[in-house]
Amino acid sequence: MASTMLSFGLSSPVAILDNSKRIGVGKSVGDLFIKGKMSGRVRMAVSVNVSRFEGVTMAPPDPILGVSEAFKADTNDLKLNLGVGAYRTEELQPYVLNVVQKAEKLMLEKGENKEYLPIEGLAAFNKATAELLLGADNAALQEGRVATVQGLSGTGSLRLAAAFIQRYFPEAKALISSPTWGNHKNIFNDARVPWSEYRYYDPRTVGLDFDGMIADIKAAPDGSFVLLHGCAHNPTGIDPTPEQWEKIADVIQEKNHIPFFDVAYQGFASGSLDEDASSVRTFVAHGMELLVAQSYSKNLGLYAERIGAINVVCSSPDAATRVKSQLKRLARPMYSNPPVHGARIVANVVGNPTLFNEWKEEMELMAGRIKNVRQKLFDSLSQKDKSGKDWSFILKQIGMFSFTGLNKAQSDNMTNKWHVYMTKDGRISLAGLSLSKCEYLADAIIDSFHNVS
Ligand SMILES: Cc1ncc(COP(=O)(O)O)c(C=O)c1O
């Protein structure tokens, strides 16, 4: 009878094997048994009671996506999910845009294959997305100074850019607004890009702390990457005015910083693709080099298709070529190449004048519905709240979110008492609200604001 002595690095994991029978090897290791012999060597499978992953702690739920989980578990009929930023119809149902359905039908008729895309993505998509962002006649595009790489939606594009910053600017830090979309911090943390915050939100006015923002951008080390929300700032819904953007661009240029735009809501904020890209275009017109991450999750409703792009506007075509080659080099070992379906939808919609016009109309409809509920929520709050509080900040905000100014305890009250699910920073997604639910929401906000400290 052959016997083998084995050690597994766990406490007292010593076993004598008899080549055929299952043998207990002590409490801490579990059961060990021989599966068979292969070319003279013993092949074994180990089933253990003590996991090798004992040291892996439980991760906290995601502050945004975790809200949807809690919402699903709530059985109350009054429940309202204002957590995740996803567009809903007036009946609070998810919406697939008509233009997307039409583009998909055309794609099916063409019978396109599912071959791999190149690392940089679909050429027709990359062209369309850069033109949508900067304007087709933009000098930077015409001079070949823009490196565009298709990314895994906004998040993946931001992450690729963060990896690029870490590799080529290891000394640089990122500046992010306080507050910002929660994932920005995760993205820079995981990419090992140090970051600090610049002032953005003024709780006294529920508006922009413009002076604080400028002062913090000035105080940052020269050559920092300044993350800016192109439009519809998440979570506050507060955007700088065109004059303020000009001033921000001046200060960033003086400091030799590199602007890094996150454009997740182009066309979705104002209803106009051009208007929502005007911040980015202002900076390009200043002759600055900059990065822009784009997403088609919201404006084309392609959330799950993971379609977006990273654009790097450079000062020369040569720099753009080199930057693009390095973005591809970073992408290759991460995910090899991006998915094709969403890219084809965008390219087909933008490349077909009829579909493109229909998209703009649908986008205006979506943005319009959000503006309507914003107005109705303001009206309901103003009528119901007899305290004299000024709720007009809600009307000054833009995009799918409203920052209510409710603190964590008040936000908890919204959820626990009123079944209104929202992020704990007081943000509500108006895209998840219908006109018929505005009064109920106003009651919940007034109660939480006045009765919870
Ligand atoms: C500011 C901001 N950036 C980026 C994203 C990325 O979204 P996605 O990865 O779905 O494109 C979001 C989504 O909510 C966002 O609000």
Ligand as a Chemical Component Dictionary entry (heavy atoms), coordinates in Angstrom:
data_LIG
# 
_chem_comp.id                   LIG 
_chem_comp.type                 NON-POLYMER 
_chem_comp.pdbx_formal_charge   0 
_chem_comp.three_letter_code    LIG 
# 
loop_
_chem_comp_atom.comp_id 
_chem_comp_atom.atom_id 
_chem_comp_atom.alt_atom_id 
_chem_comp_atom.type_symbol 
_chem_comp_atom.charge 
_chem_comp_atom.model_Cartn_x 
_chem_comp_atom.model_Cartn_y 
_chem_comp_atom.model_Cartn_z 
_chem_comp_atom.pdbx_ordinal 
LIG C1 C1 C 0 -20.951 61.621 -13.288 1  
LIG C2 C2 C 0 -21.018 60.251 -13.866 2  
LIG N1 N1 N 0 -19.976 59.778 -14.537 3  
LIG C3 C3 C 0 -19.974 58.582 -15.088 4  
LIG C4 C4 C 0 -21.064 57.757 -14.990 5  
LIG C5 C5 C 0 -20.895 56.446 -15.654 6  
LIG O1 O1 O 0 -21.945 55.733 -16.062 7  
LIG P1 P1 P 0 -21.741 54.523 -17.060 8  
LIG O2 O2 O 0 -20.548 53.769 -16.636 9  
LIG O3 O3 O 0 -23.007 53.764 -16.944 10 
LIG O4 O4 O 0 -21.574 55.120 -18.397 11 
LIG C6 C6 C 0 -22.191 58.183 -14.282 12 
LIG C7 C7 C 0 -23.354 57.334 -14.090 13 
LIG O5 O5 O 0 -24.197 57.507 -13.262 14 
LIG C8 C8 C 0 -22.164 59.466 -13.731 15 
LIG O6 O6 O 0 -23.210 59.968 -13.064 16 
# 
loop_
_chem_comp_bond.comp_id 
_chem_comp_bond.atom_id_1 
_chem_comp_bond.atom_id_2 
_chem_comp_bond.value_order 
_chem_comp_bond.pdbx_ordinal 
LIG C1 C2 SING 1  
LIG C2 N1 SING 2  
LIG C2 C8 DOUB 3  
LIG N1 C3 DOUB 4  
LIG C3 C4 SING 5  
LIG C4 C5 SING 6  
LIG C4 C6 DOUB 7  
LIG C5 O1 SING 8  
LIG O1 P1 SING 9  
LIG P1 O2 DOUB 10 
LIG P1 O3 SING 11 
LIG P1 O4 SING 12 
LIG C6 C7 SING 13 
LIG C6 C8 SING 14 
LIG C7 O5 DOUB 15 
LIG C8 O6 SING 16 
# 
